[in-house]
Amino acid sequence: QVQLVESGGGLVQAGGSLRLSCAASTSIFSIIDMGWYRQAPGKQRDLVARISSGGTTNYADSVKGRFTISRDNAKNTVYLQMNSLEPEDTAVYYCNAGSPRSAFNYWGQGTQVTVSS
């Protein structure tokens, strides 16, 4: 069982920045792939960014060059630095441990990000 707690969401103007954090309660954090997903009202939950246990990253096309995912294995925490935010980035952001495609799949409670124009 892995518990994930997100923080750092909020209201920001377009062009601004936010950093999301996700703290994981597990002793095997360093070997778990982690990800950030988002879900806007009336839409499906989509991948934003993922980082493997080895540090390999991948991003949705819509956030490339603006968002950066990173991890601190000493703190059991994964981060999402979001710059140049756009109103289209407004959504609930969820932290994921493992993969939605595998049996090892855990979600945080989500944190709201609202970008005003």
ABEGO torsion letter per residue (X at the ends): XBBBBBBGBEBBBBGBBBBBBBBBBBAAAAABBBBBBBBBBGBBBBBABBBBAAGBBBBBAAABGABBBBBBAAAGBBBBBBBGBBAAABBBBBBBBEBAABABBBBBAEBBBBBBX
